[in-house]
Amino acid sequence: MKKLSKYPVLLFLYAATALLVLAYCKNEKPQPVYEDLGSVKKEILTNNAEFEKQVNALTDLVSNNADEKLLQEKFATLRKTYKKMEWAVEYFLPHSARFINGPALPEIEMDEHTEIEPEGLQLLEEMLYPYDQANKDEVIRFLKKLINKSNAIKTNFQVITVSKNQVFDALRQEVFRIASLGIAGFDTPVSGTSLQEMPYALEAVKHTLQQISTGRSKDKALKSISAEISSAVEILKKNPDKNSFDYVSFIPDHLNKITSLLLDFQKQEQIPDVEVTTALNKNAATFFSKNAFNPNAFTPGNEFAFSEEKAALGHRLFNDKILSNNNNRSCATCHIPEKAFTDGLAKSMSLENAELARNAPSLNYAGYQHGQFWDMRKEDLEGQSSDVISNKEEMHGDLNVILAKINQDKEYQAAFKKVYQSQKTEIWQLQNVLASYIRSLAKFNSGFDEYMRGNKSAMTESQKRGFNLFVGKAQCAICHFIPLFNGTVPPTFKKTEQEVLGTATNGANKTFDQDPGRGKFHETVASLQHSFKTPTLRNISRTAPYMHNGGYKTLKEVMNFYNKGGGKGFGFKVENQTLSDAPLQLTDQEIDDVIDFMRALDDR
């Protein structure tokens, strides 16, 4: 990685300012100017000072060979202190946040094919649960790195301007972070203490809302939010056990109410939106509101924006064999609506009726991912469509030839002209209508969605138990994030993750699958070898067989694989496996309940 500056803090501030300016220019809406909220910044700096103090104290304990129990106790306190300022650090200093509380996995510079050493609280958790004194020097080294990050927080918040609408936006994001990553235990995968930490994050939200309130919402939304947070905190304190917590009630009965009330608070306090395009719409009351997500946050640019007219034209083209070389195959040939736009085969078939390398992934909800195909070789759906069409084994089409045919077809000509207001159709428009149709396939109308919207009869008792297991004991939600149930990381949804599972060639789990996955394009990056995109579980019951190779015939086989601890659990040597190799110890009944819950993710 190239050295950019010997003044990293100043460089970061410059880059952050530039990004904000670009974001505002993109939306062509000037931002209102607010006075700097000094009291809020003071609170952040106070919490950060305590965080630094606790890091130093923990360093001393490690240096003096304190016992494991004491180290874990002090570490737990340190994490709770971070939770008090998480909302601010994640929003204003996302790069620092990644190295304070990000996954204990290397940060990958994709363009340079290099890895950056993991660090932060999650890595320290792995080293402290359990603690081996042989790692003493390494623990101290990573604690000192935390001090550097704490200094970055201090330096930045002493100079940046923090406005009221930004603070509100950050607090709203934090509640959504709690409702997805926090509740799943994403950042405490080893200790399992997420539910013990959530009250500190929620209380910080309440306290900061009180700080920025002008009094307009005092006896209205602010009062209601404070009461809801207090109620949620009380429930969390009563049962902090992740394996027996009632997630299926807690989310709709408490967290959804808090996010809904936040919009009332915003309106009453007359706080305008931060005008930056985001995946979660600014007017979304909950993760599960109808039209909560903005597909345009996943497009290559403004000209690719979704519209129903584009989707309708894309639907027609999707089913037209004009896209293939010999006019004998359409997109719908391998992506069948009744099978959630898969083909039902272990591996798709080529034009010559030979088996291809991988299973056809579902197109449902593919629009909410940054990375298409199992190996994520294309950034967006526009790139995906051209790759498939031009692939010699799949459609063997030529986009220029197809374009010429379309420009000679009067009906297509008229349709494209109406949508794009242009005299001649271009290749990017062809790609865009196909991508727009795929974006239209995300319905968000499953039984689970209805349940989260208040219909308590929309899921069975078995499915409710299954969801509690999905989030808790089975740890599924650590990778398949609520509410998209794919690897696109909430609450900003700016990144889609890949995982190394150690997948076998089939459900017998006897032979390791040698497919390099994303590693094919990054041969020098060890952590990407055999890695694949985390797909959505929405409509999963309709997309058998499973995994990138289609080797697992049923969801039962898939669950048995996870229950054992992935590839490592079956004895495969997968040094870079990101899936925990600790057995889940799910019973047969619990596995059946999780599978039943996944049926509740089927669109209706």
Sequence and secondary structure as in RCSB ss.txt:
>XXXX:A:sequence
MKKLSKYPVLLFLYAATALLVLAYCKNEKPQPVYEDLGSVKKEILTNNAEFEKQVNALTDLVSNNADEKLLQEKF
ATLRKTYKKMEWAVEYFLPHSARFINGPALPEIEMDEHTEIEPEGLQLLEEMLYPYDQANKDEVIRFLKKLINKS
NAIKTNFQVITVSKNQVFDALRQEVFRIASLGIAGFDTPVSGTSLQEMPYALEAVKHTLQQISTGRSKDKALKSI
SAEISSAVEILKKNPDKNSFDYVSFIPDHLNKITSLLLDFQKQEQIPDVEVTTALNKNAATFFSKNAFNPNAFTP
GNEFAFSEEKAALGHRLFNDKILSNNNNRSCATCHIPEKAFTDGLAKSMSLENAELARNAPSLNYAGYQHGQFWD
MRKEDLEGQSSDVISNKEEMHGDLNVILAKINQDKEYQAAFKKVYQSQKTEIWQLQNVLASYIRSLAKFNSGFDE
YMRGNKSAMTESQKRGFNLFVGKAQCAICHFIPLFNGTVPPTFKKTEQEVLGTATNGANKTFDQDPGRGKFHETV
ASLQHSFKTPTLRNISRTAPYMHNGGYKTLKEVMNFYNKGGGKGFGFKVENQTLSDAPLQLTDQEIDDVIDFMRA
LDDR
>XXXX:A:secstr
     S HHHHHHHHHHHHHHHHHHHHT         HHHHHHHHHHHHHHHHHHHHHHHHHHTT  HHHHHHHH
HHHHHHHHHHHHHHHHH HHHHHHHHS SS EEETTTTEEE   SHHHHHHHHTTB GGGHHHHHHHHHHHHHHH
HHHHHHHHHS   HHHHHHHHHHHHHHIIIIIHHTTT TTT  HHHHHHHHHHHHHHHHHHH  STTTTTHHHHH
HHHHHHHHHHHHH   TTT  HHHHIIIIIHHHHHHHHHHHHHTT        SB TT SSTTSTT B GGGGSS
SGGG   HHHHHHHHHHHT GGGSTTS   HHHHSBGGGTSB SSSS B TTS B SS     TTGGG SSBSTT
  BSSHHHHHHHHHH TTTT   HHHHHHHHHH HHHHHHHHHHH  SS  HHHHHHHHHHHHHTT    SHHHH
HHTT TTSS HHHHHHHHHHHTTT GGGTSBTTTTBSB TTT   B EE    BSSTT  SB    BGGGG TT 
GGGTTBEE    TTGGGS SBSTT  B SHHHHHHHHHHTHHHHTT   TT  S  S     HHHHHHHHHHHHT
TS  
